[in-house]
Amino acid sequence: MMGLFWQSPALLLSIVGAVFAFLKRRYRVEAIVALWIIVAYLVTISGYFLWWGGYALGPRDIIPMLPYFCIFLAFVPKRLNWLLVVLSLVSIGQMIIAAASTVRVPDVMVPKIAKLGFFAYTNIYSYCLMLLREGNFTQNLGHRLLGLRSWDSLIPLLVVIGGVTFLFLSRMKLSHHQTGPSLIS
């Protein structure tokens, strides 16, 4: 499985956000434009002979439309923030697995993946995670700059992700206190 919602399940909530965006009269034009761009991209790529993205981790040709999915995430009701956080953690975790290993699955592995069970039927779990379990990590800054090996080499990445998340959440909390609630209560 190399689908967008499988690899980034947090984007599933953009569907919910789109409904709320259309309900807000003030943002309806922006919602229509964002949805139009998403649909136009999907229609255009569906006619491409290599629509699945080839050997890439996922459907790489749809990367330019991801910001338009994220626009709708701003309209997800606050009562679903817990679900957005959980799905975002799953999305981040899966991308860390893919980024920490060799993403290109060898040709001999592709027929084997097609015969696997549901959760194994993705190169994230059936190939990339197996590489990490064996200690086969791709070159990264933890390895190159600090000489860290295996799982330890991910420490700098996790520190950066944690720091950026902390800054984002603290600024969001500060912004909420200064301006009031967000788009959807």
Backbone as a chain_set.jsonl record, in Angstrom:
{"seq": "MMGLFWQSPALLLSIVGAVFAFLKRRYRVEAIVALWIIVAYLVTISGYFLWWGGYALGPRDIIPMLPYFCIFLAFVPKRLNWLLVVLSLVSIGQMIIAAASTVRVPDVMVPKIAKLGFFAYTNIYSYCLMLLREGNFTQNLGHRLLGLRSWDSLIPLLVVIGGVTFLFLSRMKLSHHQTGPSLIS", "coords": {"N": [[0.84, -1.18, 0.0], [0.676, 2.047, -0.962], [-0.637, 4.367, -0.629], [-1.802, 7.745, -0.137], [-3.383, 8.338, 2.183], [-2.867, 6.125, 3.712], [-0.148, 6.327, 4.301], [-0.017, 8.845, 5.427], [-2.063, 9.233, 7.62], [-3.185, 11.345, 9.058], [-4.084, 13.156, 7.249], [-6.575, 12.267, 6.548], [-8.398, 13.567, 8.114], [-8.636, 15.934, 6.795], [-10.739, 15.715, 5.118], [-12.957, 15.895, 6.806], [-12.411, 18.48, 7.704], [-12.754, 19.855, 5.307], [-15.513, 19.749, 4.93], [-16.377, 21.37, 7.078], [-15.133, 23.73, 6.316], [-16.517, 24.401, 4.001], [-18.971, 24.899, 5.156], [-18.521, 27.243, 6.508], [-19.24, 30.298, 5.518], [-17.565, 32.47, 5.091], [-15.101, 31.389, 4.316], [-15.568, 29.949, 2.055], [-14.882, 30.375, -0.684], [-12.09, 30.002, -0.683], [-12.051, 27.339, 0.106], [-13.293, 26.118, -2.066], [-11.428, 26.68, -4.107], [-9.142, 25.309, -3.117], [-10.108, 22.659, -3.071], [-10.664, 22.347, -5.778], [-8.073, 22.465, -6.867], [-6.95, 20.136, -5.74], [-8.596, 18.121, -6.893], [-8.121, 18.633, -9.628], [-5.391, 18.023, -9.792], [-5.468, 15.277, -9.144], [-6.995, 14.258, -11.279], [-5.35, 14.931, -13.442], [-2.997, 13.457, -12.865], [-3.999, 10.887, -12.858], [-4.13, 10.166, -15.48], [-1.548, 9.729, -16.144], [1.05, 7.497, -17.021], [2.656, 6.442, -15.033], [1.376, 6.653, -12.531], [1.466, 5.849, -9.832], [3.888, 6.567, -8.817], [6.21, 5.175, -9.216], [9.273, 3.832, -8.075], [9.313, 5.257, -5.759], [8.648, 6.047, -2.277], [5.939, 6.553, -1.831], [2.987, 7.855, -3.437], [4.498, 9.971, -5.132], [4.013, 11.947, -6.974], [1.886, 13.45, -6.144], [2.678, 15.178, -4.216], [2.864, 18.048, -4.565], [0.206, 18.831, -4.095], [-0.314, 18.502, -1.421], [-0.209, 20.719, 0.457], [-2.725, 21.847, 0.033], [-4.489, 19.971, 1.02], [-3.77, 20.287, 3.665], [-4.72, 22.839, 4.257], [-7.397, 22.391, 4.777], [-7.202, 21.07, 7.185], [-7.027, 23.036, 9.07], [-9.615, 23.628, 9.654], [-10.701, 21.593, 11.086], [-12.732, 20.519, 13.724], [-12.228, 21.502, 17.158], [-12.84, 19.531, 19.015], [-11.995, 17.243, 17.822], [-9.28, 17.346, 17.92], [-7.67, 15.608, 19.451], [-7.756, 13.255, 17.957], [-6.558, 14.138, 15.63], [-3.98, 14.63, 16.601], [-3.179, 12.01, 17.346], [-3.32, 10.644, 14.854], [-1.469, 12.192, 13.484], [0.885, 11.582, 14.864], [1.142, 8.888, 14.145], [1.516, 9.239, 11.396], [3.944, 10.721, 11.39], [5.628, 8.877, 12.648], [5.633, 6.757, 10.764], [6.857, 8.033, 8.591], [9.347, 8.584, 9.67], [10.357, 5.996, 9.942], [10.559, 5.336, 7.232], [12.318, 7.348, 6.299], [14.604, 6.834, 7.765], [15.582, 4.493, 6.809], [16.536, 2.614, 3.863], [14.727, 3.607, 1.193], [14.091, 2.7, -1.371], [12.721, -0.078, -2.658], [13.909, -3.237, -3.553], [13.513, -4.848, -6.789], [13.076, -7.624, -6.596], [11.779, -7.869, -4.215], [9.239, -6.779, -4.497], [7.165, -8.576, -5.626], [6.911, -10.263, -3.396], [5.921, -8.58, -1.377], [3.35, -8.105, -2.318], [2.024, -10.423, -1.634], [1.701, -10.437, 1.072], [0.183, -9.925, 4.369], [-2.34, -7.554, 5.629], [-1.181, -5.297, 7.219], [1.434, -5.754, 6.626], [1.526, -5.345, 3.988], [2.862, -3.115, 2.75], [5.572, -1.082, 1.856], [6.713, 0.26, 3.954], [6.43, -1.211, 6.358], [7.005, -3.86, 5.594], [9.467, -3.77, 4.398], [11.177, -1.393, 4.916], [11.042, -1.134, 7.784], [11.987, -3.642, 8.47], [14.629, -3.459, 7.614], [15.571, -1.568, 9.454], [15.286, -2.979, 11.842], [17.277, -4.828, 11.488], [19.41, -3.21, 11.768], [20.224, -1.672, 9.653], [20.629, 1.347, 8.701], [20.089, 4.363, 6.894], [22.465, 6.826, 5.705], [22.765, 9.553, 7.873], [22.529, 12.712, 9.649], [23.116, 12.267, 12.347], [24.75, 10.066, 12.215], [26.793, 10.912, 10.439], [27.811, 13.411, 11.498], [28.021, 13.087, 14.273], [28.862, 10.533, 14.677], [27.185, 8.527, 15.513], [25.531, 5.353, 15.741], [23.184, 2.997, 14.346], [20.054, 2.908, 16.006], [20.633, 5.041, 17.671], [21.529, 7.016, 15.979], [19.334, 8.415, 15.22], [18.733, 10.227, 17.163], [19.472, 13.076, 16.937], [17.583, 13.87, 14.959], [15.141, 13.338, 16.254], [15.366, 15.103, 18.39], [15.275, 17.559, 17.049], [12.697, 17.38, 15.866], [11.154, 17.236, 18.216], [11.835, 19.719, 19.388], [10.892, 21.587, 17.474], [8.189, 20.924, 17.507], [7.565, 21.59, 20.169], [8.06, 24.392, 20.1], [6.134, 25.149, 18.202], [3.716, 24.367, 19.468], [3.859, 25.927, 21.801], [3.835, 28.523, 20.749], [1.387, 28.429, 19.488], [-0.311, 28.195, 21.669], [0.232, 30.627, 22.923], [-0.632, 32.376, 20.917], [-3.331, 31.716, 20.896], [-4.17, 32.697, 23.378], [-3.837, 35.425, 22.95], [-5.437, 36.123, 20.744], [-7.847, 34.79, 20.891], [-10.184, 32.04, 20.304], [-9.608, 29.48, 17.735], [-10.336, 28.925, 14.197], [-12.483, 27.087, 14.192], [-14.526, 26.135, 16.818]], "CA": [[0.0, 0.0, 0.0], [1.48, 3.25, -1.054], [-1.587, 5.459, -0.724], [-1.601, 8.961, 0.643], [-4.019, 8.258, 3.497], [-2.202, 5.065, 4.468], [1.143, 6.814, 4.779], [-0.245, 10.067, 6.216], [-3.471, 9.146, 8.016], [-3.685, 12.62, 9.582], [-4.759, 13.863, 6.158], [-7.974, 11.835, 6.49], [-9.211, 14.599, 8.756], [-8.854, 17.052, 5.884], [-12.086, 15.53, 4.566], [-13.835, 16.513, 7.807], [-12.144, 19.915, 7.653], [-13.338, 20.418, 4.081], [-16.951, 19.949, 5.179], [-16.528, 22.55, 7.929], [-14.713, 24.908, 5.541], [-17.633, 24.764, 3.126], [-20.054, 25.416, 5.994], [-18.162, 28.621, 6.869], [-19.447, 31.145, 4.334], [-16.414, 33.369, 4.967], [-13.964, 30.69, 3.707], [-16.063, 29.057, 1.014], [-14.118, 30.545, -1.925], [-10.801, 29.34, -0.484], [-12.303, 25.897, 0.129], [-13.554, 25.699, -3.448], [-10.156, 26.712, -4.844], [-8.295, 24.215, -2.631], [-10.683, 21.402, -3.544], [-10.483, 22.314, -7.226], [-6.667, 22.126, -7.121], [-6.772, 18.713, -5.404], [-9.269, 17.312, -7.92], [-7.405, 18.818, -10.9], [-4.161, 17.238, -9.707], [-5.796, 13.848, -9.213], [-7.419, 13.948, -12.647], [-4.168, 15.016, -14.304], [-2.077, 12.355, -12.581], [-4.624, 9.604, -13.168], [-3.844, 9.857, -16.872], [-0.109, 9.518, -16.288], [1.308, 6.064, -17.035], [3.363, 6.049, -13.814], [0.603, 7.384, -11.535], [1.772, 5.419, -8.46], [5.135, 7.183, -8.396], [7.363, 4.322, -9.473], [9.964, 3.245, -6.935], [9.266, 6.161, -4.61], [7.959, 5.502, -1.115], [4.496, 6.67, -2.02], [2.598, 8.549, -4.666], [5.296, 11.202, -5.067], [3.508, 12.966, -7.898], [0.843, 14.27, -5.523], [3.275, 16.017, -3.175], [2.503, 19.467, -4.681], [-1.152, 19.156, -3.638], [-0.43, 18.292, 0.023], [-0.595, 21.934, 1.202], [-4.155, 22.111, -0.115], [-5.109, 19.116, 2.025], [-3.484, 20.862, 4.989], [-5.61, 23.987, 4.469], [-8.625, 21.882, 5.389], [-6.926, 20.662, 8.562], [-7.267, 24.193, 9.938], [-11.047, 23.701, 9.942], [-11.117, 20.433, 11.885], [-13.229, 20.998, 15.026], [-11.331, 21.289, 18.299], [-13.158, 18.281, 19.707], [-11.274, 16.166, 17.128], [-7.832, 17.578, 18.004], [-7.009, 14.402, 19.971], [-7.616, 12.33, 16.836], [-5.553, 14.729, 14.746], [-2.671, 14.395, 17.221], [-2.866, 10.575, 17.238], [-3.037, 10.33, 13.444], [-0.22, 12.871, 13.126], [1.985, 10.785, 15.419], [1.284, 7.713, 13.273], [2.107, 9.735, 10.145], [5.345, 11.065, 11.651], [6.34, 7.622, 12.908], [5.834, 6.035, 9.506], [7.827, 8.743, 7.76], [10.668, 8.389, 10.279], [10.781, 4.649, 9.536], [10.958, 5.384, 5.824], [13.479, 8.22, 6.115], [15.771, 6.28, 8.442], [16.045, 3.305, 6.09], [16.612, 2.76, 2.414], [13.336, 3.605, 0.75], [13.914, 1.994, -2.634], [12.526, -1.512, -2.485], [14.43, -3.964, -4.717], [12.516, -5.499, -7.638], [12.782, -8.985, -6.138], [10.936, -7.775, -3.026], [7.902, -6.314, -4.852], [6.174, -9.674, -5.653], [6.727, -10.792, -2.039], [5.069, -7.642, -0.643], [1.988, -8.266, -2.799], [1.432, -11.622, -1.04], [1.701, -10.308, 2.525], [-1.057, -9.519, 5.029], [-2.756, -6.158, 5.537], [-0.193, -4.332, 7.704], [2.721, -6.017, 5.994], [1.406, -4.981, 2.579], [3.355, -1.773, 2.513], [7.023, -1.135, 1.956], [7.153, 0.831, 5.232], [6.539, -2.261, 7.373], [7.568, -5.115, 5.094], [10.851, -3.606, 3.932], [11.932, -0.366, 5.642], [11.145, -1.486, 9.196], [12.865, -4.824, 8.564], [16.008, -2.966, 7.518], [15.918, -0.927, 10.726], [15.437, -4.05, 12.841], [18.579, -5.447, 11.245], [20.436, -2.203, 12.004], [20.611, -1.047, 8.383], [20.126, 2.709, 8.641], [20.687, 5.176, 5.854], [23.332, 7.882, 6.212], [22.041, 10.704, 8.389], [23.413, 13.641, 10.364], [23.573, 11.635, 13.586], [25.857, 9.181, 11.854], [27.881, 11.655, 9.803], [28.413, 14.46, 12.32], [28.262, 12.681, 15.656], [29.384, 9.178, 14.714], [26.231, 7.633, 16.151], [25.176, 4.183, 14.933], [21.908, 2.328, 14.522], [18.952, 3.726, 16.504], [21.173, 6.268, 18.263], [21.734, 8.023, 14.943], [18.082, 9.166, 15.059], [18.575, 11.169, 18.274], [19.395, 14.477, 16.48], [16.313, 14.079, 14.269], [14.075, 13.375, 17.251], [15.522, 16.355, 19.148], [14.771, 18.636, 16.188], [11.238, 17.241, 15.786], [10.628, 17.62, 19.527], [12.005, 21.16, 19.565], [9.967, 22.3, 16.587], [6.847, 20.683, 18.036], [7.429, 22.409, 21.375], [7.927, 25.791, 19.688], [4.845, 25.307, 17.543], [2.639, 24.293, 20.454], [3.929, 27.076, 22.708], [3.389, 29.704, 19.996], [-0.035, 28.272, 19.254], [-0.956, 28.501, 22.94], [0.381, 32.07, 23.104], [-1.511, 32.999, 19.931], [-4.707, 31.48, 21.332], [-4.445, 33.606, 24.482], [-3.868, 36.796, 22.467], [-6.453, 36.392, 19.725], [-9.076, 34.043, 21.12], [-10.227, 30.692, 19.727], [-9.238, 29.316, 16.331], [-11.411, 29.021, 13.22], [-13.599, 26.233, 14.595], [-14.493, 25.865, 18.253]], "C": [[0.881, 1.236, 0.0], [0.582, 4.473, -1.112], [-1.298, 6.597, 0.227], [-2.164, 8.828, 2.053], [-3.441, 7.132, 4.346], [-0.904, 5.592, 5.078], [1.02, 8.07, 5.628], [-1.698, 10.097, 6.667], [-4.033, 10.437, 8.605], [-4.443, 13.385, 8.498], [-6.193, 13.393, 5.947], [-8.893, 12.897, 7.091], [-9.394, 15.834, 7.876], [-10.223, 16.928, 5.204], [-13.116, 16.16, 5.503], [-13.671, 18.033, 7.77], [-12.746, 20.577, 6.425], [-14.831, 20.682, 4.26], [-17.173, 21.211, 6.013], [-16.101, 23.832, 7.211], [-15.838, 25.365, 4.621], [-18.813, 25.323, 3.916], [-19.8, 26.857, 6.431], [-18.254, 29.484, 5.605], [-18.217, 32.013, 4.047], [-15.25, 32.724, 4.211], [-14.374, 29.797, 2.535], [-15.262, 29.168, -0.29], [-12.766, 29.83, -1.818], [-10.963, 27.821, -0.491], [-12.553, 25.369, -1.281], [-12.266, 25.657, -4.251], [-9.254, 25.551, -4.421], [-8.807, 22.874, -3.138], [-10.504, 21.26, -5.048], [-9.041, 21.915, -7.578], [-6.415, 20.647, -6.843], [-7.372, 17.831, -6.498], [-8.535, 17.423, -9.255], [-6.105, 18.012, -10.909], [-4.449, 15.751, -9.84], [-6.203, 13.432, -10.619], [-6.214, 13.941, -13.582], [-3.256, 13.804, -14.111], [-2.686, 11.0, -12.924], [-4.407, 9.209, -14.625], [-2.379, 9.58, -17.151], [0.182, 8.029, -16.175], [1.993, 5.569, -15.757], [2.711, 6.728, -12.602], [0.963, 7.029, -10.095], [3.108, 5.939, -7.969], [6.366, 6.328, -8.592], [7.967, 3.749, -8.204], [9.958, 4.131, -5.691], [8.481, 5.507, -3.476], [6.451, 5.522, -1.302], [4.193, 7.385, -3.31], [3.248, 9.935, -4.734], [4.776, 12.306, -5.965], [2.437, 13.849, -7.273], [1.391, 15.179, -4.424], [2.898, 17.496, -3.34], [1.094, 19.815, -4.196], [-1.326, 18.974, -2.131], [-0.765, 19.568, 0.802], [-2.092, 22.238, 1.124], [-4.984, 21.187, 0.77], [-4.954, 19.743, 3.407], [-4.318, 22.101, 5.278], [-6.872, 23.53, 5.188], [-8.411, 21.42, 6.825], [-7.152, 21.812, 9.548], [-8.73, 24.295, 10.359], [-11.572, 22.5, 10.725], [-11.562, 20.939, 13.257], [-12.278, 20.633, 16.169], [-11.608, 19.977, 19.013], [-12.491, 17.077, 19.044], [-9.759, 16.358, 17.167], [-7.084, 16.355, 18.511], [-6.768, 13.397, 18.85], [-6.576, 12.841, 15.842], [-4.147, 14.492, 15.289], [-2.267, 12.937, 17.069], [-2.499, 10.21, 15.803], [-1.76, 11.014, 12.963], [0.984, 12.111, 13.656], [2.22, 9.522, 14.598], [1.963, 8.127, 11.965], [3.597, 10.025, 10.315], [6.168, 9.805, 11.871], [6.631, 6.846, 11.634], [6.873, 6.722, 8.619], [9.234, 8.66, 8.345], [11.209, 7.016, 9.906], [11.305, 4.683, 8.109], [12.229, 6.207, 5.626], [14.75, 7.642, 6.73], [16.345, 5.07, 7.717], [16.19, 3.621, 4.609], [15.208, 2.604, 1.863], [13.133, 2.757, -0.499], [13.876, 0.488, -2.401], [13.053, -2.218, -3.734], [13.315, -4.676, -5.484], [12.13, -6.884, -7.134], [11.848, -8.984, -4.927], [9.49, -7.433, -3.367], [6.887, -7.457, -4.937], [5.913, -10.262, -4.261], [5.793, -9.903, -1.234], [3.61, -7.83, -1.037], [1.284, -9.459, -2.158], [1.31, -11.55, 0.478], [0.335, -9.878, 3.056], [-1.254, -8.014, 5.003], [-1.67, -5.18, 5.978], [1.182, -4.558, 7.086], [2.715, -5.574, 4.533], [1.703, -3.501, 2.362], [4.864, -1.829, 2.66], [7.543, -0.505, 3.241], [7.396, -0.282, 6.241], [7.228, -3.524, 6.863], [9.013, -4.981, 4.629], [11.643, -2.63, 4.804], [12.114, -0.716, 7.118], [12.041, -2.698, 9.401], [14.331, -4.411, 8.473], [16.456, -2.348, 8.841], [16.108, -1.96, 11.832], [16.786, -4.741, 12.715], [19.73, -4.464, 11.46], [20.933, -1.516, 10.751], [19.94, 0.32, 8.25], [20.807, 3.438, 7.495], [21.599, 6.226, 6.501], [22.472, 9.042, 6.689], [23.007, 11.573, 9.187], [23.927, 13.07, 11.68], [24.766, 10.734, 13.342], [27.057, 9.985, 11.346], [28.582, 12.636, 10.731], [28.814, 13.984, 13.712], [28.8, 11.262, 15.787], [28.458, 8.182, 15.399], [25.841, 6.509, 15.199], [23.765, 3.719, 15.269], [20.839, 3.307, 15.018], [19.429, 5.039, 17.109], [21.335, 7.387, 17.233], [20.479, 8.869, 14.716], [17.888, 10.224, 16.146], [18.547, 12.623, 17.794], [18.073, 14.792, 15.771], [15.173, 14.209, 15.272], [14.148, 14.636, 18.115], [14.977, 17.528, 18.33], [13.248, 18.572, 16.099], [10.598, 17.667, 17.1], [10.71, 19.113, 19.759], [11.042, 21.969, 18.721], [8.529, 22.125, 17.072], [6.597, 21.527, 19.271], [7.235, 23.879, 21.015], [6.568, 26.063, 19.046], [3.711, 25.331, 18.56], [2.66, 25.482, 21.403], [3.482, 28.353, 22.0], [1.892, 29.633, 19.728], [-0.816, 28.619, 20.523], [-0.914, 30.007, 23.204], [-0.562, 32.811, 22.157], [-2.964, 32.862, 20.343], [-5.084, 32.442, 22.455], [-4.578, 35.054, 24.001], [-5.05, 37.092, 21.561], [-7.774, 35.685, 19.961], [-9.041, 32.709, 20.429], [-9.885, 30.684, 18.248], [-10.48, 29.361, 15.443], [-12.671, 28.26, 13.649], [-13.476, 25.943, 16.082], [-14.924, 24.462, 18.549]], "O": [[1.725, 1.42, 0.877], [1.005, 5.521, -1.602], [-0.639, 6.431, 1.253], [-1.485, 9.172, 3.021], [-3.518, 7.183, 5.574], [-0.606, 5.325, 6.242], [1.881, 8.328, 6.469], [-2.487, 10.894, 6.159], [-5.252, 10.606, 8.645], [-5.341, 14.171, 8.801], [-6.956, 14.05, 5.239], [-10.018, 13.096, 6.632], [-10.223, 16.691, 8.182], [-10.794, 17.927, 4.766], [-14.026, 16.863, 5.064], [-14.651, 18.777, 7.801], [-13.196, 21.721, 6.486], [-15.352, 21.701, 3.806], [-18.043, 22.024, 5.7], [-16.65, 24.902, 7.474], [-16.085, 26.562, 4.475], [-19.574, 26.137, 3.394], [-20.741, 27.606, 6.693], [-17.401, 29.381, 4.723], [-17.878, 32.256, 2.888], [-14.491, 33.421, 3.539], [-13.581, 28.971, 2.083], [-14.994, 28.153, -0.933], [-12.349, 29.139, -2.747], [-10.119, 27.103, -1.027], [-12.074, 24.293, -1.64], [-12.03, 24.706, -4.996], [-8.667, 24.882, -5.272], [-8.021, 22.041, -3.588], [-10.22, 20.167, -5.538], [-8.824, 21.116, -8.489], [-5.739, 19.976, -7.623], [-6.723, 16.899, -6.972], [-8.344, 16.419, -9.941], [-5.76, 17.394, -11.916], [-3.752, 15.044, -10.568], [-5.799, 12.372, -11.097], [-6.076, 13.047, -14.417], [-2.8, 13.201, -15.083], [-1.958, 10.062, -13.248], [-4.493, 8.028, -14.962], [-2.012, 9.233, -18.273], [-0.387, 7.36, -15.313], [1.911, 4.383, -15.44], [3.398, 7.303, -11.758], [0.774, 7.861, -9.208], [3.432, 5.764, -6.795], [7.459, 6.714, -8.177], [7.245, 3.236, -7.349], [10.55, 3.77, -4.674], [7.747, 4.542, -3.687], [5.773, 4.559, -0.944], [5.056, 7.505, -4.18], [2.612, 10.944, -4.427], [5.068, 13.48, -5.739], [2.113, 14.9, -7.826], [0.62, 15.881, -3.77], [2.632, 18.155, -2.334], [0.816, 20.98, -3.912], [-2.401, 19.269, -1.609], [-1.553, 19.498, 1.744], [-2.658, 22.822, 2.048], [-6.062, 21.569, 1.225], [-5.882, 19.733, 4.215], [-4.599, 22.388, 6.442], [-7.356, 24.203, 6.098], [-9.364, 21.385, 7.605], [-7.434, 21.58, 10.724], [-9.045, 24.986, 11.328], [-12.77, 22.412, 10.993], [-10.841, 21.711, 13.89], [-11.617, 19.595, 16.143], [-10.688, 19.371, 19.562], [-12.429, 16.002, 19.64], [-9.027, 15.612, 16.516], [-5.974, 16.083, 18.054], [-5.715, 12.763, 18.79], [-5.806, 12.061, 15.282], [-3.228, 14.189, 14.528], [-1.128, 12.65, 16.7], [-1.489, 9.548, 15.563], [-1.047, 10.469, 12.121], [2.0, 12.005, 12.969], [3.365, 9.127, 14.377], [2.871, 7.448, 11.487], [4.412, 9.624, 9.485], [7.273, 9.679, 11.345], [7.736, 6.339, 11.443], [7.676, 6.053, 7.97], [10.213, 8.665, 7.598], [12.391, 6.881, 9.589], [12.363, 4.128, 7.811], [13.116, 5.809, 4.871], [15.852, 7.93, 6.264], [17.476, 4.666, 7.985], [15.99, 4.755, 4.173], [14.574, 1.566, 2.054], [12.074, 2.149, -0.655], [14.865, -0.126, -2.001], [12.691, -1.849, -4.851], [12.3, -5.059, -4.903], [10.967, -7.274, -7.237], [11.197, -9.99, -4.647], [8.591, -7.767, -2.595], [5.809, -7.324, -4.357], [4.801, -10.713, -3.984], [4.957, -10.408, -0.484], [2.724, -7.727, -0.189], [0.054, -9.499, -2.141], [0.86, -12.509, 1.105], [-0.555, -9.514, 2.288], [-0.445, -7.281, 4.432], [-1.272, -4.316, 5.197], [2.0, -3.64, 7.035], [3.771, -5.443, 3.914], [0.873, -2.752, 1.849], [5.376, -2.556, 3.511], [8.705, -0.711, 3.592], [8.432, -0.309, 6.904], [7.952, -4.183, 7.609], [9.709, -5.986, 4.482], [12.671, -3.003, 5.37], [13.22, -0.607, 7.647], [12.771, -2.776, 10.389], [15.177, -4.958, 9.18], [17.579, -2.575, 9.293], [17.001, -1.819, 12.666], [17.366, -5.184, 13.707], [20.896, -4.841, 11.347], [21.963, -0.843, 10.783], [18.821, 0.429, 7.748], [21.961, 3.161, 7.167], [21.508, 6.479, 7.703], [21.553, 9.466, 5.988], [24.167, 11.208, 9.376], [25.053, 13.361, 12.084], [25.679, 10.653, 14.164], [28.19, 9.765, 11.773], [29.811, 12.693, 10.757], [29.824, 14.425, 14.261], [29.156, 10.832, 16.885], [28.897, 7.111, 15.818], [25.825, 6.701, 13.984], [23.231, 4.014, 16.339], [20.734, 4.419, 14.5], [18.713, 6.04, 17.067], [21.285, 8.567, 17.58], [20.552, 9.925, 14.088], [16.967, 11.036, 16.053], [17.656, 13.361, 18.213], [17.509, 15.868, 15.966], [14.332, 15.099, 15.146], [13.119, 15.175, 18.523], [14.289, 18.394, 18.872], [12.578, 19.595, 16.24], [9.6, 18.387, 17.095], [9.766, 19.716, 20.27], [10.443, 22.931, 19.203], [7.743, 23.072, 17.049], [5.528, 22.121, 19.408], [6.351, 24.541, 21.559], [5.935, 27.082, 19.319], [2.85, 26.21, 18.52], [1.605, 25.997, 21.774], [2.81, 29.185, 22.61], [1.206, 30.655, 19.739], [-1.862, 29.264, 20.453], [-1.899, 30.593, 23.652], [-1.217, 33.771, 22.561], [-3.75, 33.791, 20.161], [-6.205, 32.95, 22.48], [-5.343, 35.827, 24.576], [-5.606, 38.189, 21.602], [-8.746, 35.977, 19.265], [-7.973, 32.27, 20.001], [-9.87, 31.724, 17.59], [-11.549, 29.785, 15.884], [-13.788, 28.749, 13.48], [-12.408, 25.541, 16.545], [-14.957, 24.058, 19.711]]}, "num_chains": 1, "name": "protein.A"}
